[in-house]
Amino acid sequence: TPSCWRRRWGVVWTAPMCRTWRAAVFLSFLTLSLAGKKVSVKEVVFDSAVSDIQWLGEDRKTVITQTAKGRLYRSTNGGETWNDITDFFKVDVPGSSPQPFVAESMTKSPADPNTILVSGNRKTNFISSSRGSSWKKLRQKSQIHTVIFHKTRPTWLLLSTWTSTCNKKKDSNSAPEPPEDGGGPCNHQLFLSKDLGKTFSLVQNYVVQFSWGDPTMNQQDRIYFTHFRKKTGDQPKLYIWS
């Protein structure tokens, strides 16, 4: 959306500009030479329009781009050259060969510029603490709804997911999959990990909103959340937040 790009790049985008961007299948990188006041432009062709970009590392020269078709491209030299890393990720499906991975979102840690989490299709999620040079599969096998990294502790993160029952009700025609959460009523669950996704503990279920506390108030380790007191049956869905 125009507001999304405005927040990221500080540019006010008009509707025609946004339509042009969505239609584009290439990304232009500008390199400014302060000495000569010259700008060089390089076009890089991807498989589809760019949906997200994350700059990693202290020098921000490592870049990971997600396209509209869910493919991931990585550059280690500020966008000069790119490698398609999507095929590194495999989706294990019981009783069949691995399926193609489709990236759905990327989340970078504010506490560690080398750490990034990629959420994908079929409840398959990966995390890297090496700017994307190596990846580990998240042990919390679920369809991630929201990830919030801790603001100062590099290995802490909050993760929320709707239970498997919710997905079944969304797509009743899909092939049944064994529930990873024991089934039960449809509700929004909040989990905490203190070891970068190796293990998770349930904070609360029937959750609506959540966040870390404010570091300026010395509450960075406190978890704030709202939840329904009634914890039976399917959770009412408040669409403005969920």
N, C-alpha and C positions, 0 to 999 in steps of 0.2 A: 504494500500500500504506500501512497505518497508519504504518510506520516512516518512509516517505518524507515524509509530512506532518509528522511529529514533528520531523524534522531541519530542515524549512524554517521552520516557524512556532513551534517550541518548545512544542507542545501535544501531550499524550498522548491519542491518539484511540482510542476503543473501537471494537469491530467494528460495533455499530449506527450509531455516528456516521459511520464510513467508508461504510457502505452508503447512508446518507442523502445523504452528499456526492456519491457517484457518481451517484445518481439525480437530483440537482438539475440544472436547466438554466439556472440564473441564478447570478449572483455578487453578493454583497452587500458593499458598501464602507462602512467606518465612518470617520467624520471626528470626531475628538475636539477639542472646544474647551476648552483648559485654563482659560480665564478663567471660563466659565460652567459647566464640568463637564458639558457636554451632548454627547450622541452622536447623530449623524444617520445614518440608514441609507438607502441607495439601491440598488434592485435593477436589474440590467442583464441582459436576456435575450439569451443566445447561442444558437447552433444546436444545441449539445449540451453535455455536461458539460465542465468545465475540466480539462485534463490537465497544464498547466504555465503558470506566470506568471513573467515576468522584468521587474524594475524597472530602468530605464536612466537615465543622466544623473547628474550630480553631485547634483541636487536630487531624483532618483528620482521625478519626476512623470510621466515617460514610461513607460507600461506596455504590454507586449505579452503577449497571452494566446493560448495554443494550446488548441483544443478537441479533444475525443475524435474528432471527425470530420476533424481535420486542417486546420481553418480558423484564420486568424490575425486577431486584432483588436488595434487600437492606440489608446491614449489618450495625449494630451499634457497632460492636466490632472488627473492622479492618479486617473483612473477616473470622472470626472464624465460625460464623453461618449466614445463609441467609434466607430471606423471599421473596417469589414471590409476588410483590405488583401490578402486572399488572391488576388483576381483580378489583382493586379499581377504576380504570379508566373505565368509560363507555362512549360509543359513542351514542349519541341520534340521531335517524333517524326518521324523520317525518313519521307517519303512520305505524310504526313498532316497535318492541321491541328493546331495546339497543343492539348494536353490539359490538363484541370484539374490544378492543383497541390494536393498533399496534404502538409501539414507533418507530419514524423515526430518531430522533436526540435529544441530550441533550446539554444544554448550561449552564455553571456555571458563576455566577457573579464574576468578579475580585474584586469588592468593598465589597462584603459580602460573606464569605465562606459558609454561610448557605442557600444561594439562588440558585435555579436551575430551569430551564425551560425545559419542555419536549414537543416536537412537535410530534403529532401523525397523524394517518390516518383520513380521512373524516373531515378535517378542525377542529380537536379537539386538543386543546393544554392546558397544565396545568403548573402551577407555584407553587413553594414552597419556603417559607422563613424560614423553620424550619428543614432543612436537610432532607426533604422528609417524615417527620412524619405526615404532613397534606398537602393537596393540594387544590388549587382553580383553577377553569376553567377560562381560559383567555377569556375576553369578545370580543376580536378581533377574530371573528370566520372566519378564512381563512386558506389556506394552506401556512404555513410559509416558506419563502425562506431563510431568514437570520435573525439572532438575534445578536445584539451587545449590551451588557450591558455597562453602563457608568463605567469608570475606578475608580471613587471616590465617586459617588453618588449611594447608594444602590438601590434606587427606580426608577432610570432612565434607560430607554432602548430604543434602536432603533430596529424597526422590519420592514422587507420588505416582500411583497407578490405580486405574479402575480394575476391579476384580474381573476374572475371566467370564463370569456370568454376564457382565455388562456387554462384552464383545459378542457373546452368543446372541444376545437380544438385538444387537445392532444388525448383525448379518446372520440371519437364520438359515440362509442357503449355503453358507460356507461349510467346508468339511470339519467335522468335530475334532477338537484337539484336547488331550488330557489336561485338566486344570492344574496349574502350578501352585495355586493358592488354596486348594481344597474345595473350590466351588463356593457355595453359600450365596447369600443375597448380593445384589449389585451394590457396591459402595466404593468410595474413594479412600484409599489407604495411604498413609504417610510413613516412610521408612527413613532411618538414619544409618549412615555408614561412617565409620571413623578410620577406615583403612583403604580408602579409595575404591570401594566397591567389592572388596573381597568378601565381606560379611555385612549383613543388614539386620537391623532390629526394628520391629514395628513400634512406631510412636503412638499412633492412634488410627482408628478407622472412622468412617463416616465424616471425613474431613472436607471442609469447604476451601478455606484459604490458609496459607502458611508462609512463614518467612523466618530468616535469622534476625536476631536482635541488632540494634544499632551500635556499631563500635564506638561512636562518639559518646555514647552513654554507658560505655563499659558493659554492654549486654550482648556482645558478639557471639557468645556461646549459648544464649538463650533462644529457644524455639517458640515462636508465637504461631498459634493456629486457631481457627474456628472450626467447630464441628457440631453435628446434630446430637442432642442428648439422647434421643430415641435411636437405639441401635438394633432395630429389628426390621426385617423386610428390606426392600430396595430403597436406596437413598434417593430422596427427591433431588432433581438436578436443577441447579441454579445456573442457567445458561450464560449469564453475564460473566461468571467466574470460571465455568467449567467447559 
